Amino acid sequence: MLDFTPDKGHCCGCSACMAICPVSCITMTADEEGFEYPISSDACIHCGLCERVCPISKPLATANVEEQRAYAMVSKNYSIWHRSASGGAFSEICNAWGDKDTIVVGATWNGLKVHHACVKGVENIAELCKSKYVSSAPQNAFREVASDLKQGEKVIFCGTPCMVAGLKSFLRKNYQNLLTIDLICHGVGSPKVFEDAMEVIGKQFHTTVSRYEFRAKRRVFEEDYIERISTPKGEMYLSKDQYIQLFLSQLCLRPSCGKNCVFRCEHRQGDITIADFWGIND
């Protein structure tokens, strides 16, 4: 942890501090729960940039917020709807704002781990779609976004509100060629708990889980949390497995999430906020 961070509840793991460090002395290191936290080395020159871009230590001003409007939508494209967790808003926003040359940044799977990655062209965003209720490692996404923006590329960045806030703090200026999308966020789950849960599920079915999909659309009108796993025995559907029960009960969230989250407020971090509309018929 960095000197200005009193405890883990005050670090969202956005990596803005690591990205801004002029001597690259900060690394994001996973703790026993798999959540990444910044650690600085003896090479630190005490310039204070890391504290100035921390979205929790130095939150962005929210003055002159534009009028907010809410819309309910569902994609008319069945393929887009089916590959999405809900109605396909993320894909349709990307299609409306971007093109084949737009850089799109979002969470994707690498085996059973989640990280933020960049793809070029809105036609290549399938891997960024669908909910992933596990903490995502930003890696070098912030620096890549900054480089692309300075070269005049159009960029769409999608992430949790804290990650969007971290990116904006890191950039330290507004870009007309950047569109940010944040989420109505339940919190991010522990990568280590997820890893352990996959091992338990594997033992339960006498196999190994190689791929996991949240909110799988097994039927057109699926009203519960159905997960799909891939194993050497084939694909299986699970209903509220061990991990999703812990996640929905908020028992495996990052310490900065839940009651400690400073970003779940009316004034959103992104240009657009997306969420599913559970219970809209009520």
BELPECOR-V347802 format. One record per pair of residues at least 4 apart in sequence whose C-alpha atoms are under 6 Angstrom apart, sorted by the first residue. I is the first residue (numbers start at 1). J is the second residue. If there is no record, write none. Layout:
i: <I:I>
j: <J:J>
This chain:
i: <1:1:9:9:10:12:13:13:14:14:16:16:17:18:25:25:25:25:26:26:27:27:28:28:28:29:29:30:30:30:31:33:33:34:34:34:52:53:53:54:55:55:55:74:75:75:75:78:80:81:81:84:84:84:85:85:85:86:94:98:99:99:100:100:101:101:102:102:102:102:103:103:103:104:104:104:104:105:105:105:106:106:106:106:107:107:107:108:108:108:108:109:109:114:115:115:115:116:133:133:134:134:134:135:135:148:149:154:155:156:156:156:157:158:158:158:159:159:160:160:161:161:165:180:180:181:181:181:181:182:182:183:183:183:184:187:188:188:189:189:190:190:197:202:202:202:202:208:209:209:210:210:211:211:212:212:213:213:214:215:215:215:216:216:216:225:226:226:227:227:228:228:229:229:230:230:240:240:244:246:247:256:256:257>
j: <38:39:255:256:256:256:36:37:163:166:166:170:50:26:40:41:43:44:39:40:38:39:36:37:38:36:37:34:35:36:35:190:192:190:191:192:58:169:170:58:59:165:166:87:81:87:88:82:88:87:88:88:129:130:130:131:215:276:98:102:121:122:121:122:120:121:120:121:154:155:119:120:155:118:119:155:156:117:118:157:116:117:128:158:115:116:128:114:115:127:128:113:114:136:136:137:138:138:188:189:188:189:191:188:189:153:153:177:178:178:179:180:180:180:181:182:163:182:182:183:182:269:269:270:271:270:271:272:273:270:273:273:274:275:275:257:253:254:252:253:252:253:243:206:207:208:209:231:230:231:230:231:229:230:228:229:227:228:227:225:226:227:226:227:228:240:238:239:237:238:236:237:235:236:234:235:244:245:248:251:252:260:261:261>
